[in-house]
Amino acid sequence: MPLNAQQLGQLILDENPYAAANTLLPTEPVEVQVELGTWQFKGGPHYIEKAIRIPYTYKDASQHMVQDYILVGFEGGGAY
């Protein structure tokens, strides 16, 4: 079943193994890079046409604020 934008965002937050429920988005501008090349994933190469780096902050177990990033790679859809 396809996800809408809100469901996709919630899925990403829910699956983040490093952040608790008090995650805040974003802390600085989202970075975009195009024409990256290939990433190795699950034992094989995947051509990544575009990637975005989304900053977020959260409090760790010691209640310290931590800044981290979600990296999303868009696999190329054309012939390559």
PDB file of N, CA, C and O in Angstrom:
ATOM      1  N   MET A   1       0.840  -1.177   0.000  1.00  0.00           N
ATOM      2  CA  MET A   1       0.000   0.000   0.000  1.00  0.00           C
ATOM      3  C   MET A   1       0.888   1.245   0.000  1.00  0.00           C
ATOM      4  O   MET A   1       1.777   1.352   0.845  1.00  0.00           O
ATOM      5  N   PRO A   2       0.677   2.181  -0.914  1.00  0.00           N
ATOM      6  CA  PRO A   2       1.479   3.404  -0.957  1.00  0.00           C
ATOM      7  C   PRO A   2       1.286   4.251   0.303  1.00  0.00           C
ATOM      8  O   PRO A   2       0.214   4.265   0.907  1.00  0.00           O
ATOM      9  N   LEU A   3       2.345   4.948   0.676  1.00  0.00           N
ATOM     10  CA  LEU A   3       2.303   5.850   1.826  1.00  0.00           C
ATOM     11  C   LEU A   3       2.123   7.282   1.352  1.00  0.00           C
ATOM     12  O   LEU A   3       2.651   7.657   0.305  1.00  0.00           O
ATOM     13  N   ASN A   4       1.384   8.087   2.108  1.00  0.00           N
ATOM     14  CA  ASN A   4       1.345   9.511   1.812  1.00  0.00           C
ATOM     15  C   ASN A   4       2.547  10.166   2.499  1.00  0.00           C
ATOM     16  O   ASN A   4       3.277   9.498   3.232  1.00  0.00           O
ATOM     17  N   ALA A   5       2.758  11.455   2.271  1.00  0.00           N
ATOM     18  CA  ALA A   5       3.938  12.144   2.792  1.00  0.00           C
ATOM     19  C   ALA A   5       4.016  12.093   4.320  1.00  0.00           C
ATOM     20  O   ALA A   5       5.095  11.893   4.878  1.00  0.00           O
ATOM     21  N   GLN A   6       2.895  12.270   4.988  1.00  0.00           N
ATOM     22  CA  GLN A   6       2.891  12.240   6.454  1.00  0.00           C
ATOM     23  C   GLN A   6       3.240  10.847   6.970  1.00  0.00           C
ATOM     24  O   GLN A   6       3.981  10.724   7.945  1.00  0.00           O
ATOM     25  N   GLN A   7       2.725   9.803   6.343  1.00  0.00           N
ATOM     26  CA  GLN A   7       3.027   8.438   6.755  1.00  0.00           C
ATOM     27  C   GLN A   7       4.493   8.094   6.511  1.00  0.00           C
ATOM     28  O   GLN A   7       5.119   7.417   7.326  1.00  0.00           O
ATOM     29  N   LEU A   8       5.040   8.561   5.387  1.00  0.00           N
ATOM     30  CA  LEU A   8       6.453   8.324   5.101  1.00  0.00           C
ATOM     31  C   LEU A   8       7.325   8.993   6.150  1.00  0.00           C
ATOM     32  O   LEU A   8       8.266   8.381   6.654  1.00  0.00           O
ATOM     33  N   GLY A   9       7.023  10.239   6.484  1.00  0.00           N
ATOM     34  CA  GLY A   9       7.780  10.942   7.516  1.00  0.00           C
ATOM     35  C   GLY A   9       7.712  10.224   8.852  1.00  0.00           C
ATOM     36  O   GLY A   9       8.721  10.107   9.547  1.00  0.00           O
ATOM     37  N   GLN A  10       6.537   9.746   9.214  1.00  0.00           N
ATOM     38  CA  GLN A  10       6.384   9.028  10.479  1.00  0.00           C
ATOM     39  C   GLN A  10       7.158   7.712  10.458  1.00  0.00           C
ATOM     40  O   GLN A  10       7.763   7.337  11.462  1.00  0.00           O
ATOM     41  N   LEU A  11       7.145   7.009   9.327  1.00  0.00           N
ATOM     42  CA  LEU A  11       7.901   5.767   9.200  1.00  0.00           C
ATOM     43  C   LEU A  11       9.395   6.008   9.406  1.00  0.00           C
ATOM     44  O   LEU A  11      10.059   5.247  10.110  1.00  0.00           O
ATOM     45  N   ILE A  12       9.918   7.063   8.792  1.00  0.00           N
ATOM     46  CA  ILE A  12      11.345   7.388   8.948  1.00  0.00           C
ATOM     47  C   ILE A  12      11.669   7.664  10.410  1.00  0.00           C
ATOM     48  O   ILE A  12      12.672   7.167  10.923  1.00  0.00           O
ATOM     49  N   LEU A  13      10.839   8.445  11.086  1.00  0.00           N
ATOM     50  CA  LEU A  13      11.077   8.732  12.504  1.00  0.00           C
ATOM     51  C   LEU A  13      10.940   7.478  13.355  1.00  0.00           C
ATOM     52  O   LEU A  13      11.732   7.264  14.273  1.00  0.00           O
ATOM     53  N   ASP A  14       9.948   6.651  13.061  1.00  0.00           N
ATOM     54  CA  ASP A  14       9.726   5.435  13.844  1.00  0.00           C
ATOM     55  C   ASP A  14      10.883   4.451  13.713  1.00  0.00           C
ATOM     56  O   ASP A  14      11.208   3.754  14.674  1.00  0.00           O
ATOM     57  N   GLU A  15      11.504   4.385  12.551  1.00  0.00           N
ATOM     58  CA  GLU A  15      12.576   3.414  12.306  1.00  0.00           C
ATOM     59  C   GLU A  15      13.960   3.926  12.680  1.00  0.00           C
ATOM     60  O   GLU A  15      14.937   3.187  12.562  1.00  0.00           O
ATOM     61  N   ASN A  16      14.066   5.167  13.126  1.00  0.00           N
ATOM     62  CA  ASN A  16      15.359   5.735  13.509  1.00  0.00           C
ATOM     63  C   ASN A  16      15.833   5.059  14.797  1.00  0.00           C
ATOM     64  O   ASN A  16      15.223   5.245  15.850  1.00  0.00           O
ATOM     65  N   PRO A  17      16.920   4.274  14.725  1.00  0.00           N
ATOM     66  CA  PRO A  17      17.372   3.554  15.916  1.00  0.00           C
ATOM     67  C   PRO A  17      18.111   4.433  16.925  1.00  0.00           C
ATOM     68  O   PRO A  17      18.421   3.968  18.021  1.00  0.00           O
ATOM     69  N   TYR A  18      18.397   5.677  16.587  1.00  0.00           N
ATOM     70  CA  TYR A  18      19.218   6.521  17.434  1.00  0.00           C
ATOM     71  C   TYR A  18      18.445   7.575  18.207  1.00  0.00           C
ATOM     72  O   TYR A  18      18.980   8.155  19.152  1.00  0.00           O
ATOM     73  N   ALA A  19      17.212   7.835  17.834  1.00  0.00           N
ATOM     74  CA  ALA A  19      16.482   8.959  18.427  1.00  0.00           C
ATOM     75  C   ALA A  19      15.264   8.477  19.209  1.00  0.00           C
ATOM     76  O   ALA A  19      14.602   7.509  18.836  1.00  0.00           O
ATOM     77  N   ALA A  20      14.997   9.164  20.277  1.00  0.00           N
ATOM     78  CA  ALA A  20      13.798   8.889  21.074  1.00  0.00           C
ATOM     79  C   ALA A  20      12.618   9.639  20.472  1.00  0.00           C
ATOM     80  O   ALA A  20      12.739  10.227  19.397  1.00  0.00           O
ATOM     81  N   ALA A  21      11.500   9.623  21.142  1.00  0.00           N
ATOM     82  CA  ALA A  21      10.281  10.247  20.636  1.00  0.00           C
ATOM     83  C   ALA A  21      10.368  11.769  20.567  1.00  0.00           C
ATOM     84  O   ALA A  21       9.501  12.407  19.970  1.00  0.00           O
ATOM     85  N   ASN A  22      11.393  12.356  21.166  1.00  0.00           N
ATOM     86  CA  ASN A  22      11.499  13.820  21.198  1.00  0.00           C
ATOM     87  C   ASN A  22      12.374  14.367  20.071  1.00  0.00           C
ATOM     88  O   ASN A  22      13.112  15.331  20.276  1.00  0.00           O
ATOM     89  N   THR A  23      12.299  13.765  18.888  1.00  0.00           N
ATOM     90  CA  THR A  23      13.054  14.208  17.726  1.00  0.00           C
ATOM     91  C   THR A  23      12.480  15.517  17.188  1.00  0.00           C
ATOM     92  O   THR A  23      11.263  15.685  17.102  1.00  0.00           O
ATOM     93  N   LEU A  24      13.377  16.446  16.824  1.00  0.00           N
ATOM     94  CA  LEU A  24      12.979  17.726  16.248  1.00  0.00           C
ATOM     95  C   LEU A  24      13.546  17.847  14.839  1.00  0.00           C
ATOM     96  O   LEU A  24      14.721  17.549  14.624  1.00  0.00           O
ATOM     97  N   LEU A  25      12.736  18.277  13.875  1.00  0.00           N
ATOM     98  CA  LEU A  25      13.168  18.455  12.491  1.00  0.00           C
ATOM     99  C   LEU A  25      12.823  19.862  12.043  1.00  0.00           C
ATOM    100  O   LEU A  25      11.856  20.423  12.557  1.00  0.00           O
ATOM    101  N   PRO A  26      13.537  20.454  11.136  1.00  0.00           N
ATOM    102  CA  PRO A  26      14.983  20.353  10.955  1.00  0.00           C
ATOM    103  C   PRO A  26      15.695  21.375  11.817  1.00  0.00           C
ATOM    104  O   PRO A  26      15.059  22.265  12.380  1.00  0.00           O
ATOM    105  N   THR A  27      16.992  21.257  11.923  1.00  0.00           N
ATOM    106  CA  THR A  27      17.783  22.198  12.709  1.00  0.00           C
ATOM    107  C   THR A  27      18.569  23.157  11.831  1.00  0.00           C
ATOM    108  O   THR A  27      19.038  24.193  12.303  1.00  0.00           O
ATOM    109  N   GLU A  28      18.712  22.821  10.573  1.00  0.00           N
ATOM    110  CA  GLU A  28      19.416  23.671   9.611  1.00  0.00           C
ATOM    111  C   GLU A  28      18.902  23.303   8.231  1.00  0.00           C
ATOM    112  O   GLU A  28      18.134  22.348   8.115  1.00  0.00           O
ATOM    113  N   PRO A  29      19.286  24.012   7.184  1.00  0.00           N
ATOM    114  CA  PRO A  29      18.742  23.709   5.861  1.00  0.00           C
ATOM    115  C   PRO A  29      19.065  22.285   5.394  1.00  0.00           C
ATOM    116  O   PRO A  29      20.114  21.730   5.718  1.00  0.00           O
ATOM    117  N   VAL A  30      18.147  21.721   4.635  1.00  0.00           N
ATOM    118  CA  VAL A  30      18.353  20.422   4.010  1.00  0.00           C
ATOM    119  C   VAL A  30      19.353  20.603   2.878  1.00  0.00           C
ATOM    120  O   VAL A  30      19.252  21.554   2.102  1.00  0.00           O
ATOM    121  N   GLU A  31      20.324  19.689   2.781  1.00  0.00           N
ATOM    122  CA  GLU A  31      21.313  19.747   1.705  1.00  0.00           C
ATOM    123  C   GLU A  31      20.895  18.805   0.588  1.00  0.00           C
ATOM    124  O   GLU A  31      20.359  17.728   0.846  1.00  0.00           O
ATOM    125  N   VAL A  32      21.141  19.211  -0.657  1.00  0.00           N
ATOM    126  CA  VAL A  32      20.803  18.400  -1.826  1.00  0.00           C
ATOM    127  C   VAL A  32      22.050  18.264  -2.687  1.00  0.00           C
ATOM    128  O   VAL A  32      22.770  19.237  -2.913  1.00  0.00           O
ATOM    129  N   GLN A  33      22.300  17.046  -3.168  1.00  0.00           N
ATOM    130  CA  GLN A  33      23.400  16.819  -4.095  1.00  0.00           C
ATOM    131  C   GLN A  33      22.883  15.937  -5.219  1.00  0.00           C
ATOM    132  O   GLN A  33      22.142  14.987  -4.969  1.00  0.00           O
ATOM    133  N   VAL A  34      23.265  16.242  -6.457  1.00  0.00           N
ATOM    134  CA  VAL A  34      22.788  15.472  -7.603  1.00  0.00           C
ATOM    135  C   VAL A  34      23.945  14.747  -8.278  1.00  0.00           C
ATOM    136  O   VAL A  34      25.114  15.084  -8.088  1.00  0.00           O
ATOM    137  N   GLU A  35      23.585  13.740  -9.072  1.00  0.00           N
ATOM    138  CA  GLU A  35      24.541  12.940  -9.853  1.00  0.00           C
ATOM    139  C   GLU A  35      25.664  12.385  -8.981  1.00  0.00           C
ATOM    140  O   GLU A  35      26.835  12.709  -9.181  1.00  0.00           O
ATOM    141  N   LEU A  36      25.304  11.559  -8.027  1.00  0.00           N
ATOM    142  CA  LEU A  36      26.270  11.032  -7.079  1.00  0.00           C
ATOM    143  C   LEU A  36      27.040   9.828  -7.580  1.00  0.00           C
ATOM    144  O   LEU A  36      28.220   9.684  -7.259  1.00  0.00           O
ATOM    145  N   GLY A  37      26.417   8.965  -8.350  1.00  0.00           N
ATOM    146  CA  GLY A  37      27.066   7.734  -8.757  1.00  0.00           C
ATOM    147  C   GLY A  37      26.424   6.542  -8.073  1.00  0.00           C
ATOM    148  O   GLY A  37      25.200   6.493  -7.949  1.00  0.00           O
ATOM    149  N   THR A  38      27.227   5.573  -7.623  1.00  0.00           N
ATOM    150  CA  THR A  38      26.662   4.353  -7.053  1.00  0.00           C
ATOM    151  C   THR A  38      26.929   4.237  -5.556  1.00  0.00           C
ATOM    152  O   THR A  38      27.966   4.668  -5.050  1.00  0.00           O
ATOM    153  N   TRP A  39      25.968   3.647  -4.873  1.00  0.00           N
ATOM    154  CA  TRP A  39      26.103   3.279  -3.462  1.00  0.00           C
ATOM    155  C   TRP A  39      25.998   1.763  -3.391  1.00  0.00           C
ATOM    156  O   TRP A  39      25.229   1.159  -4.139  1.00  0.00           O
ATOM    157  N   GLN A  40      26.753   1.154  -2.511  1.00  0.00           N
ATOM    158  CA  GLN A  40      26.623  -0.279  -2.251  1.00  0.00           C
ATOM    159  C   GLN A  40      25.546  -0.478  -1.198  1.00  0.00           C
ATOM    160  O   GLN A  40      25.595   0.134  -0.131  1.00  0.00           O
ATOM    161  N   PHE A  41      24.573  -1.330  -1.493  1.00  0.00           N
ATOM    162  CA  PHE A  41      23.481  -1.577  -0.567  1.00  0.00           C
ATOM    163  C   PHE A  41      23.021  -3.014  -0.731  1.00  0.00           C
ATOM    164  O   PHE A  41      22.704  -3.449  -1.838  1.00  0.00           O
ATOM    165  N   LYS A  42      22.985  -3.741   0.358  1.00  0.00           N
ATOM    166  CA  LYS A  42      22.574  -5.154   0.365  1.00  0.00           C
ATOM    167  C   LYS A  42      23.346  -5.960  -0.674  1.00  0.00           C
ATOM    168  O   LYS A  42      22.764  -6.762  -1.404  1.00  0.00           O
ATOM    169  N   GLY A  43      24.649  -5.745  -0.736  1.00  0.00           N
ATOM    170  CA  GLY A  43      25.515  -6.546  -1.579  1.00  0.00           C
ATOM    171  C   GLY A  43      25.571  -6.177  -3.044  1.00  0.00           C
ATOM    172  O   GLY A  43      26.235  -6.867  -3.818  1.00  0.00           O
ATOM    173  N   GLY A  44      24.902  -5.119  -3.453  1.00  0.00           N
ATOM    174  CA  GLY A  44      24.927  -4.758  -4.863  1.00  0.00           C
ATOM    175  C   GLY A  44      24.981  -3.263  -5.074  1.00  0.00           C
ATOM    176  O   GLY A  44      24.612  -2.490  -4.190  1.00  0.00           O
ATOM    177  N   PRO A  45      25.449  -2.846  -6.266  1.00  0.00           N
ATOM    178  CA  PRO A  45      25.521  -1.415  -6.560  1.00  0.00           C
ATOM    179  C   PRO A  45      24.145  -0.862  -6.924  1.00  0.00           C
ATOM    180  O   PRO A  45      23.352  -1.527  -7.590  1.00  0.00           O
ATOM    181  N   HIS A  46      23.879   0.351  -6.482  1.00  0.00           N
ATOM    182  CA  HIS A  46      22.645   1.060  -6.816  1.00  0.00           C
ATOM    183  C   HIS A  46      23.026   2.458  -7.266  1.00  0.00           C
ATOM    184  O   HIS A  46      23.695   3.190  -6.536  1.00  0.00           O
ATOM    185  N   TYR A  47      22.600   2.833  -8.475  1.00  0.00           N
ATOM    186  CA  TYR A  47      22.913   4.156  -8.988  1.00  0.00           C
ATOM    187  C   TYR A  47      22.033   5.179  -8.291  1.00  0.00           C
ATOM    188  O   TYR A  47      20.806   5.095  -8.355  1.00  0.00           O
ATOM    189  N   ILE A  48      22.652   6.139  -7.630  1.00  0.00           N
ATOM    190  CA  ILE A  48      21.940   7.190  -6.906  1.00  0.00           C
ATOM    191  C   ILE A  48      22.043   8.481  -7.709  1.00  0.00           C
ATOM    192  O   ILE A  48      23.123   9.048  -7.876  1.00  0.00           O
ATOM    193  N   GLU A  49      20.901   8.927  -8.196  1.00  0.00           N
ATOM    194  CA  GLU A  49      20.842  10.131  -9.019  1.00  0.00           C
ATOM    195  C   GLU A  49      20.855  11.404  -8.179  1.00  0.00           C
ATOM    196  O   GLU A  49      21.389  12.429  -8.603  1.00  0.00           O
ATOM    197  N   LYS A  50      20.263  11.335  -6.979  1.00  0.00           N
ATOM    198  CA  LYS A  50      20.143  12.516  -6.134  1.00  0.00           C
ATOM    199  C   LYS A  50      20.092  12.058  -4.685  1.00  0.00           C
ATOM    200  O   LYS A  50      19.539  10.999  -4.388  1.00  0.00           O
ATOM    201  N   ALA A  51      20.664  12.846  -3.780  1.00  0.00           N
ATOM    202  CA  ALA A  51      20.595  12.532  -2.353  1.00  0.00           C
ATOM    203  C   ALA A  51      20.286  13.807  -1.579  1.00  0.00           C
ATOM    204  O   ALA A  51      20.676  14.907  -1.973  1.00  0.00           O
ATOM    205  N   ILE A  52      19.576  13.630  -0.469  1.00  0.00           N
ATOM    206  CA  ILE A  52      19.322  14.756   0.426  1.00  0.00           C
ATOM    207  C   ILE A  52      19.761  14.371   1.831  1.00  0.00           C
ATOM    208  O   ILE A  52      19.653  13.214   2.237  1.00  0.00           O
ATOM    209  N   ARG A  53      20.255  15.352   2.560  1.00  0.00           N
ATOM    210  CA  ARG A  53      20.687  15.166   3.948  1.00  0.00           C
ATOM    211  C   ARG A  53      19.812  16.074   4.808  1.00  0.00           C
ATOM    212  O   ARG A  53      19.853  17.299   4.694  1.00  0.00           O
ATOM    213  N   ILE A  54      19.015  15.436   5.676  1.00  0.00           N
ATOM    214  CA  ILE A  54      18.038  16.156   6.490  1.00  0.00           C
ATOM    215  C   ILE A  54      18.535  16.203   7.935  1.00  0.00           C
ATOM    216  O   ILE A  54      18.665  15.157   8.570  1.00  0.00           O
ATOM    217  N   PRO A  55      18.811  17.378   8.458  1.00  0.00           N
ATOM    218  CA  PRO A  55      19.294  17.473   9.837  1.00  0.00           C
ATOM    219  C   PRO A  55      18.154  17.328  10.843  1.00  0.00           C
ATOM    220  O   PRO A  55      17.014  17.709  10.574  1.00  0.00           O
ATOM    221  N   TYR A  56      18.484  16.775  11.997  1.00  0.00           N
ATOM    222  CA  TYR A  56      17.537  16.723  13.101  1.00  0.00           C
ATOM    223  C   TYR A  56      18.301  16.714  14.416  1.00  0.00           C
ATOM    224  O   TYR A  56      19.494  16.412  14.434  1.00  0.00           O
ATOM    225  N   THR A  57      17.638  17.037  15.502  1.00  0.00           N
ATOM    226  CA  THR A  57      18.242  16.978  16.831  1.00  0.00           C
ATOM    227  C   THR A  57      17.346  16.149  17.741  1.00  0.00           C
ATOM    228  O   THR A  57      16.140  16.036  17.522  1.00  0.00           O
ATOM    229  N   TYR A  58      17.960  15.577  18.760  1.00  0.00           N
ATOM    230  CA  TYR A  58      17.220  14.816  19.763  1.00  0.00           C
ATOM    231  C   TYR A  58      18.015  14.807  21.059  1.00  0.00           C
ATOM    232  O   TYR A  58      19.201  15.135  21.074  1.00  0.00           O
ATOM    233  N   LYS A  59      17.354  14.430  22.142  1.00  0.00           N
ATOM    234  CA  LYS A  59      18.013  14.285  23.429  1.00  0.00           C
ATOM    235  C   LYS A  59      18.386  12.821  23.618  1.00  0.00           C
ATOM    236  O   LYS A  59      17.552  11.931  23.448  1.00  0.00           O
ATOM    237  N   ASP A  60      19.657  12.576  23.974  1.00  0.00           N
ATOM    238  CA  ASP A  60      20.085  11.202  24.210  1.00  0.00           C
ATOM    239  C   ASP A  60      19.670  10.742  25.609  1.00  0.00           C
ATOM    240  O   ASP A  60      18.967  11.464  26.316  1.00  0.00           O
ATOM    241  N   ALA A  61      20.099   9.552  26.004  1.00  0.00           N
ATOM    242  CA  ALA A  61      19.709   8.984  27.295  1.00  0.00           C
ATOM    243  C   ALA A  61      20.166   9.841  28.467  1.00  0.00           C
ATOM    244  O   ALA A  61      19.564   9.799  29.540  1.00  0.00           O
ATOM    245  N   SER A  62      21.229  10.621  28.268  1.00  0.00           N
ATOM    246  CA  SER A  62      21.737  11.517  29.322  1.00  0.00           C
ATOM    247  C   SER A  62      21.131  12.910  29.232  1.00  0.00           C
ATOM    248  O   SER A  62      21.567  13.826  29.928  1.00  0.00           O
ATOM    249  N   GLN A  63      20.123  13.073  28.374  1.00  0.00           N
ATOM    250  CA  GLN A  63      19.424  14.337  28.164  1.00  0.00           C
ATOM    251  C   GLN A  63      20.297  15.412  27.514  1.00  0.00           C
ATOM    252  O   GLN A  63      20.019  16.602  27.664  1.00  0.00           O
ATOM    253  N   HIS A  64      21.350  15.009  26.791  1.00  0.00           N
ATOM    254  CA  HIS A  64      22.169  15.936  26.014  1.00  0.00           C
ATOM    255  C   HIS A  64      21.564  16.056  24.614  1.00  0.00           C
ATOM    256  O   HIS A  64      21.116  15.064  24.040  1.00  0.00           O
ATOM    257  N   MET A  65      21.554  17.268  24.073  1.00  0.00           N
ATOM    258  CA  MET A  65      21.077  17.467  22.712  1.00  0.00           C
ATOM    259  C   MET A  65      22.120  16.948  21.724  1.00  0.00           C
ATOM    260  O   MET A  65      23.305  17.261  21.841  1.00  0.00           O
ATOM    261  N   VAL A  66      21.679  16.165  20.764  1.00  0.00           N
ATOM    262  CA  VAL A  66      22.546  15.577  19.749  1.00  0.00           C
ATOM    263  C   VAL A  66      22.016  15.991  18.387  1.00  0.00           C
ATOM    264  O   VAL A  66      20.812  15.909  18.140  1.00  0.00           O
ATOM    265  N   GLN A  67      22.904  16.438  17.495  1.00  0.00           N
ATOM    266  CA  GLN A  67      22.509  16.740  16.120  1.00  0.00           C
ATOM    267  C   GLN A  67      22.986  15.613  15.226  1.00  0.00           C
ATOM    268  O   GLN A  67      24.139  15.189  15.303  1.00  0.00           O
ATOM    269  N   ASP A  68      22.092  15.132  14.377  1.00  0.00           N
ATOM    270  CA  ASP A  68      22.429  14.053  13.456  1.00  0.00           C
ATOM    271  C   ASP A  68      21.715  14.302  12.138  1.00  0.00           C
ATOM    272  O   ASP A  68      21.093  15.350  11.963  1.00  0.00           O
ATOM    273  N   TYR A  69      21.792  13.355  11.205  1.00  0.00           N
ATOM    274  CA  TYR A  69      21.238  13.545   9.872  1.00  0.00           C
ATOM    275  C   TYR A  69      20.564  12.279   9.381  1.00  0.00           C
ATOM    276  O   TYR A  69      20.975  11.169   9.721  1.00  0.00           O
ATOM    277  N   ILE A  70      19.528  12.455   8.580  1.00  0.00           N
ATOM    278  CA  ILE A  70      18.907  11.375   7.826  1.00  0.00           C
ATOM    279  C   ILE A  70      19.386  11.559   6.391  1.00  0.00           C
ATOM    280  O   ILE A  70      19.240  12.641   5.822  1.00  0.00           O
ATOM    281  N   LEU A  71      19.951  10.521   5.809  1.00  0.00           N
ATOM    282  CA  LEU A  71      20.442  10.580   4.438  1.00  0.00           C
ATOM    283  C   LEU A  71      19.517   9.749   3.557  1.00  0.00           C
ATOM    284  O   LEU A  71      19.320   8.558   3.796  1.00  0.00           O
ATOM    285  N   VAL A  72      18.945  10.397   2.524  1.00  0.00           N
ATOM    286  CA  VAL A  72      18.021   9.728   1.613  1.00  0.00           C
ATOM    287  C   VAL A  72      18.627   9.761   0.221  1.00  0.00           C
ATOM    288  O   VAL A  72      18.955  10.828  -0.298  1.00  0.00           O
ATOM    289  N   GLY A  73      18.775   8.589  -0.382  1.00  0.00           N
ATOM    290  CA  GLY A  73      19.278   8.502  -1.751  1.00  0.00           C
ATOM    291  C   GLY A  73      18.160   8.104  -2.697  1.00  0.00           C
ATOM    292  O   GLY A  73      17.432   7.147  -2.432  1.00  0.00           O
ATOM    293  N   PHE A  74      18.016   8.838  -3.808  1.00  0.00           N
ATOM    294  CA  PHE A  74      17.005   8.528  -4.813  1.00  0.00           C
ATOM    295  C   PHE A  74      17.676   7.752  -5.931  1.00  0.00           C
ATOM    296  O   PHE A  74      18.555   8.268  -6.620  1.00  0.00           O
ATOM    297  N   GLU A  75      17.254   6.509  -6.103  1.00  0.00           N
ATOM    298  CA  GLU A  75      17.847   5.662  -7.124  1.00  0.00           C
ATOM    299  C   GLU A  75      17.419   6.136  -8.503  1.00  0.00           C
ATOM    300  O   GLU A  75      16.261   6.502  -8.706  1.00  0.00           O
ATOM    301  N   GLY A  76      18.359   6.130  -9.459  1.00  0.00           N
ATOM    302  CA  GLY A  76      18.094   6.631 -10.797  1.00  0.00           C
ATOM    303  C   GLY A  76      16.961   5.890 -11.483  1.00  0.00           C
ATOM    304  O   GLY A  76      16.881   4.664 -11.412  1.00  0.00           O
ATOM    305  N   GLY A  77      16.091   6.629 -12.144  1.00  0.00           N
ATOM    306  CA  GLY A  77      14.939   6.024 -12.788  1.00  0.00           C
ATOM    307  C   GLY A  77      15.098   5.863 -14.292  1.00  0.00           C
ATOM    308  O   GLY A  77      14.281   5.206 -14.937  1.00  0.00           O
ATOM    309  N   GLY A  78      16.136   6.453 -14.848  1.00  0.00           N
ATOM    310  CA  GLY A  78      16.327   6.367 -16.301  1.00  0.00           C
ATOM    311  C   GLY A  78      17.342   5.294 -16.651  1.00  0.00           C
ATOM    312  O   GLY A  78      17.793   4.535 -15.793  1.00  0.00           O
ATOM    313  N   ALA A  79      17.688   5.249 -17.916  1.00  0.00           N
ATOM    314  CA  ALA A  79      18.697   4.286 -18.374  1.00  0.00           C
ATOM    315  C   ALA A  79      20.072   4.762 -17.943  1.00  0.00           C
ATOM    316  O   ALA A  79      20.420   5.928 -18.130  1.00  0.00           O
ATOM    317  N   TYR A  80      20.847   3.866 -17.370  1.00  0.00           N
ATOM    318  CA  TYR A  80      22.206   4.187 -16.938  1.00  0.00           C
ATOM    319  C   TYR A  80      23.092   2.999 -17.013  1.00  0.00           C
ATOM    320  O   TYR A  80      24.275   3.089 -16.685  1.00  0.00           O
TER     321      TYR A  80
END
